[in-house]
């Protein structure tokens, strides 16, 4: 197995990583390893693909009416 040394991380970043690891019940090393593995395994979407996905959603929902979300939030808070 290879090893990586990361220098000059800010104290805030290290603290957040430690907190995240603690919340997930993992060691700091395990948490950072998992983050790196997930980052390289996530598929990258290029702009052309993203535009096609957006256009597909636009076509799919053309002509549909949706409720005003601000109004729904106000109603929910008033309960």
C-alpha positions as CSV (number, residue, x, y, z in Angstrom):
1,X,0.0,0.0,0.0
2,X,1.2,3.5,-0.8
3,X,1.3,6.3,1.7
4,X,0.6,10.0,1.3
5,X,1.8,12.8,3.5
6,X,-0.2,16.0,3.3
7,X,1.5,19.1,4.7
8,X,0.3,22.5,5.7
9,X,-3.4,21.7,6.4
10,X,-5.1,24.4,8.3
11,X,-6.0,23.7,11.9
12,X,-9.6,24.2,11.0
13,X,-9.5,21.5,8.3
14,X,-7.9,19.0,10.7
15,X,-10.4,19.7,13.4
16,X,-13.3,19.3,11.0
17,X,-11.8,16.0,9.8
18,X,-11.4,14.8,13.3
19,X,-15.0,15.8,14.2
20,X,-16.3,14.0,11.1
21,X,-14.3,10.9,11.9
22,X,-15.5,10.9,15.5
23,X,-19.2,11.3,14.4
24,X,-18.8,8.4,12.0
25,X,-17.0,6.2,14.6
26,X,-13.8,6.0,12.6
27,X,-10.2,7.0,13.1
28,X,-8.9,10.1,11.4
29,X,-6.8,8.0,9.1
30,X,-9.8,5.8,8.1
31,X,-12.0,8.9,7.5
32,X,-9.4,10.6,5.3
33,X,-8.8,7.4,3.4
34,X,-12.5,7.0,2.8
35,X,-12.9,10.6,1.6
36,X,-10.0,10.2,-0.9
37,X,-11.4,6.8,-2.2
38,X,-14.8,8.3,-2.7
39,X,-13.4,11.4,-4.4
40,X,-11.6,9.4,-7.1
41,X,-14.4,6.9,-7.6
42,X,-17.1,9.6,-8.2
43,X,-17.9,9.9,-11.9
44,X,-17.0,13.3,-13.4
45,X,-19.6,15.0,-15.4
46,X,-18.3,17.2,-18.2
47,X,-20.2,20.4,-19.2
48,X,-21.7,18.9,-22.4
49,X,-23.2,16.0,-20.4
50,X,-24.5,18.4,-17.7
51,X,-26.1,20.6,-20.4
52,X,-27.8,17.5,-21.9
53,X,-29.1,16.5,-18.4
54,X,-30.5,20.0,-17.8
55,X,-32.1,20.1,-21.2
56,X,-33.7,16.7,-20.6
57,X,-35.2,18.0,-17.3
58,X,-36.5,21.1,-19.0
59,X,-38.2,19.1,-21.7
60,X,-39.6,16.7,-19.1
61,X,-41.1,19.5,-17.0
62,X,-42.2,21.9,-19.7
63,X,-45.7,23.2,-19.1
64,X,-46.0,21.8,-15.5
65,X,-46.9,24.2,-12.8
66,X,-45.3,24.0,-9.4
67,X,-46.3,25.5,-6.1
68,X,-44.5,28.6,-4.8
69,X,-42.0,27.1,-2.3
70,X,-41.8,30.3,-0.3
71,X,-45.5,30.1,0.3
72,X,-45.3,26.5,1.3
73,X,-42.5,27.3,3.8
74,X,-44.6,30.2,5.3
75,X,-47.6,27.8,5.7
76,X,-45.5,25.2,7.4
77,X,-44.0,27.7,9.8
78,X,-47.4,29.0,10.7
79,X,-48.5,25.6,11.9
